[in-house]
Amino acid sequence: MTPTARAVAGLGFTQIVGWGTTYLMPSVLGRRLQESLGLTPELVFAGITVMFAVSAACSPRIGKIVDRAGARRLMTSGSVIYALSLVGLAAAQGPVSYLACWALMGIASALALSTPSSIAIVQIAGPRSRQAIALLTIIGGMASTVFWPVTGVLEAAIGWRETLLLYAAIHLVACVPIHWLILPRRPPTHPVATGTASATSAVAPEDLRHIYLLLAVSLSFGAFVFTGVQLQMIEMLRELGHAPAAALLLASLIGPSQVGIRLFELLFGHRYSIMKSAVFGSLMLPVGLGLGLLAGHVFVVAMFMVATYGMSNGLKAVQRATLPLALFGRAQFGAYMGRLALPQGIVAAVSPPVMAAVLSRFGTAGALWLSFAFATVSLAAMVLLARRSRAVR
């Protein structure tokens, strides 16, 4: 197995575990957390807000460190901190200890989730970074499909606190050695080949600021929708009139939709420019949400809404890494990834409690309208970015 294949397989596993045991966990355990700890729905999802906020604050510095020293020690440390935070969360007795554990998860996320893993893959894969990132996101995209049902089964069998302790053990026993063994001690270097992402920026220096701002706006507004809607998808589908079992089935389509579009990107991405892919992915989001507003109570329409949401999310997950690589080059890729993670993290931090509040006060229609508005802004910024970056492949 090549170093790139080994890194993709290992990091794919740790990304599934990282997302599934933290960000996706309250979607299943939220009601149990409310009952056991005396929390409101908004406070339950405020934990994710704290996690994203802390992670966003740490990300710019983390990106620069990974650029210089590699991701091995940072990602290994992140898995250890994940384990400690989940043990703490399993022992939480109220809102203060609950939110403190999510703050610790924020540090772990900055060290071990998508930003450092994307930088590590680019460092290892070199000229084949776009394909490697697409493959990594294909694996990571199964997090909800794996962990939503698994968490539900474990909670029913052993309780929510014991489930979190089991997840902490997985981080220690599996993720720590994977990060330590598959990642190189220092970032490898690669020669720049013709037709691949260069080490230098593909954008004229005078355009860098505008390009960065448009990319940050598009990714951040999209992150609001992707973060808030995914956490509330099951509840929104229930309020649209779908039975609990049907709502869970529909929501579980997010994972396969993400994986399907990422597989298409992996196999055929070389045939079209990354900017065309980015515009298409941005377009699908408001189209799907708009149809959900019109007839989301119809099972087939709801299925289409979830599928387009999953496909748009799937493409954006790839593009969050490949667009900065194509626009700014490999030389400062980690620094730009860290800078872009800051606004995305802030918006993602605000999204869960805002969406929970909107859903409780204005229902699913209000949540869909808000998501549709943010998705439209994201699309507009991406179209403007594509017009200013026509030379980028």
C-alpha positions in Angstrom: 0.0 0.0 0.0 1.4 3.4 -1.0 1.9 6.2 1.7 -1.0 8.1 0.1 -3.4 5.1 0.2 -2.4 4.3 3.8 -2.9 7.9 4.8 -6.3 8.2 3.1 -7.6 4.9 4.7 -6.3 5.8 8.2 -7.5 9.4 8.2 -10.8 8.4 6.6 -11.4 6.2 9.6 -10.4 8.8 12.2 -12.5 11.4 10.4 -15.6 9.2 10.7 -14.9 8.6 14.4 -14.1 12.3 15.0 -17.3 13.7 13.4 -19.5 10.8 14.5 -18.7 10.9 18.2 -18.9 14.7 18.5 -20.7 16.9 16.0 -23.2 14.3 15.0 -23.8 12.8 18.4 -26.4 15.3 19.8 -28.7 14.6 16.9 -29.3 11.2 18.5 -28.6 11.8 22.2 -30.0 15.3 22.4 -33.2 14.4 24.1 -31.4 12.2 26.6 -28.9 15.0 27.4 -31.9 17.4 28.0 -33.6 14.9 30.4 -30.4 13.9 32.3 -28.7 17.2 32.6 -31.7 19.6 32.7 -30.7 21.4 29.5 -32.8 23.2 26.9 -32.6 22.2 23.3 -30.7 25.4 22.5 -28.2 24.6 25.3 -27.7 21.1 24.0 -26.7 22.4 20.6 -24.8 25.3 22.1 -22.1 22.6 22.9 -21.4 22.3 19.2 -21.3 26.1 19.0 -18.6 26.2 21.7 -16.7 23.4 19.9 -16.7 25.3 16.6 -15.8 28.6 18.2 -12.8 27.2 20.0 -11.7 25.3 17.0 -12.1 28.4 14.7 -9.9 30.4 17.1 -7.2 27.8 17.0 -7.2 27.0 13.3 -5.1 29.8 11.8 -2.2 28.9 14.1 -2.7 25.2 13.6 -2.6 25.6 9.8 0.8 27.4 9.9 2.2 24.8 12.3 1.2 21.9 10.0 2.7 23.7 7.0 6.0 23.8 8.8 6.1 20.7 11.0 3.5 18.3 9.6 0.4 16.9 11.3 1.6 13.8 13.1 2.0 15.0 16.6 -0.9 17.5 16.5 -3.4 14.9 15.2 -2.2 12.3 17.7 -2.6 14.8 20.5 -6.1 15.7 19.2 -7.2 12.1 19.5 -6.0 12.0 23.1 -7.9 15.2 23.9 -11.0 13.9 22.2 -10.9 10.9 24.6 -10.5 13.1 27.6 -13.4 15.4 26.6 -15.8 12.4 26.0 -14.9 10.9 29.4 -15.7 14.3 30.9 -18.9 14.6 29.0 -20.0 11.2 30.2 -19.5 12.4 33.8 -21.2 15.8 33.2 -23.8 16.8 35.8 -25.0 20.2 34.5 -24.6 23.0 31.9 -21.2 24.2 33.1 -19.4 20.9 32.9 -21.3 20.0 29.7 -20.1 23.2 27.9 -16.6 22.9 29.3 -16.2 19.4 27.7 -17.4 20.8 24.4 -14.7 23.6 24.7 -12.1 20.8 25.1 -13.5 19.1 22.0 -13.0 22.4 20.1 -9.2 22.1 20.8 -9.3 18.5 19.8 -11.2 19.4 16.6 -8.6 22.0 15.6 -5.9 19.4 16.1 -7.5 16.3 14.5 -10.4 17.0 12.3 -10.8 18.2 8.7 -8.3 21.2 8.4 -5.2 19.3 9.6 -6.2 16.1 7.8 -6.7 18.0 4.5 -3.3 19.6 4.9 -1.7 16.3 5.8 -3.2 14.6 2.7 -2.0 17.4 0.4 1.5 17.1 1.9 1.6 13.3 1.4 -0.2 13.1 -2.0 1.5 16.0 -3.7 0.4 16.3 -7.4 -2.5 13.8 -6.8 -4.0 15.9 -4.0 -7.4 16.5 -5.6 -8.0 12.8 -6.1 -6.7 12.0 -2.6 -8.9 14.6 -0.9 -12.0 13.4 -2.9 -11.3 9.8 -1.7 -10.8 11.0 1.9 -14.1 12.8 1.9 -15.8 9.8 0.4 -14.8 7.8 3.4 -15.5 10.6 5.9 -18.9 11.2 4.4 -20.2 8.0 5.9 -20.0 9.4 9.4 -23.7 10.1 9.8 -24.7 6.9 8.1 -22.5 4.9 10.5 -22.8 6.8 13.7 -26.5 7.9 13.8 -27.8 4.3 13.9 -24.9 3.0 15.9 -25.4 5.7 18.6 -29.1 5.0 18.7 -28.5 1.3 19.2 -25.8 1.8 21.8 -27.8 4.3 23.8 -30.8 1.9 24.0 -28.5 -1.0 25.0 -26.1 0.6 27.5 -27.1 4.2 28.1 -25.8 7.5 26.8 -23.0 7.9 29.4 -21.6 4.4 28.7 -21.8 5.1 24.9 -19.6 8.2 25.3 -17.1 6.2 27.4 -17.0 3.6 24.6 -16.4 6.4 22.0 -13.5 7.7 24.2 -11.9 4.3 24.2 -12.1 4.2 20.3 -10.2 7.5 20.1 -7.5 6.1 22.4 -7.2 2.6 21.1 -7.7 3.2 17.4 -7.3 6.9 16.4 -4.1 7.6 18.5 -2.0 4.8 16.9 -3.4 5.5 13.4 -2.3 9.1 13.5 1.1 8.3 15.0 1.9 5.4 12.6 0.6 6.6 9.2 1.6 10.3 9.2 5.2 11.2 8.4 7.5 12.9 11.0 8.1 15.8 8.6 6.1 17.1 5.6 7.4 15.4 2.5 8.3 17.5 -0.6 7.2 16.9 -4.1 8.3 18.2 -7.5 5.8 20.4 -9.3 4.5 18.6 -12.4 2.9 20.1 -15.4 -0.9 20.3 -15.1 -1.0 19.8 -11.3 -1.6 22.2 -8.5 1.6 24.3 -8.4 3.5 25.3 -5.3 2.7 28.9 -6.0 -0.6 30.8 -6.3 -2.5 30.6 -9.6 -4.1 34.0 -8.9 -2.5 37.4 -9.6 -1.3 39.0 -6.4 -3.6 42.0 -6.9 -6.6 39.7 -7.0 -5.7 37.6 -3.9 -7.6 39.6 -1.4 -10.9 39.6 -3.5 -10.5 35.9 -4.3 -10.0 35.1 -0.7 -13.0 37.2 0.5 -15.4 35.6 -2.1 -14.2 32.1 -1.2 -14.6 32.8 2.5 -18.1 34.2 2.0 -19.2 31.3 -0.1 -17.8 28.6 2.2 -18.9 30.4 5.4 -22.5 30.9 4.3 -22.6 27.3 3.1 -21.2 26.2 6.4 -24.1 27.8 8.2 -26.6 25.7 6.2 -24.6 22.5 6.3 -23.9 22.7 10.1 -27.3 23.8 11.2 -29.5 21.7 8.9 -27.7 18.4 9.3 -28.1 18.6 13.1 -31.8 19.3 12.8 -32.6 17.3 9.7 -34.4 14.5 11.5 -36.5 16.9 13.6 -37.3 19.0 10.5 -38.4 16.0 8.5 -40.7 14.9 11.4 -42.3 18.4 11.5 -42.8 18.2 7.8 -45.1 15.3 8.6 -42.9 12.2 8.1 -43.1 9.4 10.6 -40.1 9.0 13.0 -38.8 5.9 11.1 -39.3 7.6 7.7 -37.5 10.8 9.0 -34.5 8.7 10.1 -34.5 6.8 6.8 -34.6 10.0 4.8 -31.9 11.7 7.0 -29.7 8.7 6.6 -29.6 9.3 2.8 -27.3 12.3 3.4 -24.3 10.0 3.8 -24.8 8.0 0.5 -25.6 11.2 -1.4 -22.3 12.7 -0.2 -20.4 9.6 -1.0 -22.0 9.2 -4.4 -21.1 12.8 -5.6 -17.6 12.5 -4.2 -17.1 9.2 -6.0 -18.2 10.9 -9.2 -15.7 13.7 -8.5 -13.0 11.2 -7.9 -13.6 9.3 -11.1 -14.5 12.1 -13.5 -13.2 15.3 -11.8 -10.2 15.5 -14.2 -12.7 16.1 -17.1 -14.0 19.4 -15.9 -12.7 22.4 -14.0 -12.9 22.6 -10.2 -14.7 26.0 -10.6 -17.6 24.4 -12.6 -17.9 21.7 -9.9 -18.0 24.4 -7.2 -20.8 26.4 -8.9 -22.8 23.2 -9.6 -22.5 22.2 -5.9 -23.5 25.6 -4.7 -26.5 25.6 -7.0 -27.9 22.3 -5.8 -28.3 23.6 -2.2 -30.9 26.4 -2.8 -32.7 24.2 -5.4 -33.2 21.4 -3.0 -34.2 23.7 -0.1 -36.6 25.5 -2.4 -38.3 22.3 -3.3 -38.5 21.4 0.4 -40.3 24.7 1.1 -42.8 24.0 -1.7 -43.6 20.3 -1.0 -41.4 18.9 1.7 -44.2 16.9 3.2 -44.2 14.6 0.1 -41.9 11.7 0.6 -40.3 11.8 -2.9 -39.7 15.6 -2.7 -38.2 15.2 0.8 -36.0 12.5 -0.5 -34.8 14.8 -3.4 -34.3 17.7 -0.8 -32.1 15.4 1.4 -30.2 14.0 -1.7 -29.4 17.5 -3.1 -28.4 18.7 0.3 -26.1 15.7 0.7 -24.6 16.1 -2.8 -24.0 19.8 -2.2 -22.4 19.2 1.2 -20.3 16.4 -0.4 -18.9 18.7 -3.0 -18.3 21.5 -0.6 -16.3 19.2 1.6 -14.0 18.4 -1.3 -13.8 22.0 -2.4 -13.0 23.4 1.0 -9.6 21.8 0.5 -9.2 21.7 -3.3 -10.3 25.3 -4.1 -7.7 26.9 -1.8 -5.1 24.5 -3.3 -6.0 25.4 -6.8 -6.3 29.1 -6.1 -3.4 29.7 -3.7 -0.9 26.8 -4.4 0.7 24.3 -2.1 3.4 26.6 -0.6 1.0 28.3 1.8 -1.9 25.9 1.7 -2.0 25.2 5.4 -1.9 28.9 6.2 -4.8 29.6 3.9 -6.8 26.6 5.1 -6.3 27.9 8.7 -7.4 31.4 7.7 -10.5 30.1 5.9 -11.4 27.8 8.8 -11.7 30.9 11.1 -14.8 32.5 9.4 -16.3 29.1 8.6 -15.8 28.0 12.3 -17.5 31.2 13.6 -20.5 30.8 11.3 -20.7 27.1 12.1 -20.6 27.9 15.8 -23.5 30.3 15.5 -25.6 28.0 13.3 -26.7 25.2 15.7 -28.4 27.4 18.3 -29.8 29.8 15.7 -31.3 26.9 13.8 -32.6 25.3 17.0 -34.2 28.6 18.0 -35.7 29.3 14.6 -37.1 25.7 14.5 -38.7 26.0 17.9 -40.2 29.4 17.3 -41.0 29.4 13.6 -41.1 25.8 12.7 -39.6 24.0 9.8 -40.8 26.6 7.3 -38.8 29.3 9.1 -35.7 27.1 9.3 -35.9 26.3 5.6 -36.4 29.9 4.6 -33.4 31.0 6.6 -31.3 28.1 5.1 -32.5 29.0 1.6 -31.4 32.7 2.0 -27.9 31.7 3.2 -27.6 29.1 0.4 -28.4 31.8 -2.1 -25.7 34.1 -0.8 -23.2 31.2 -0.9 -24.2 30.5 -4.6 -23.9 34.2 -5.6 -20.4 34.5 -4.0 -19.3 31.3 -5.8 -20.5 32.5 -9.2 -18.6 35.8 -8.7 -15.5 33.8 -7.7 -15.8 31.6 -10.8 -16.0 34.7 -13.0 -12.8 36.1 -11.5 -10.9 32.7 -11.6 -11.7 31.4 -15.1 -8.1 30.2 -15.6 -8.2 27.9 -12.6 -8.7 24.3 -13.5 
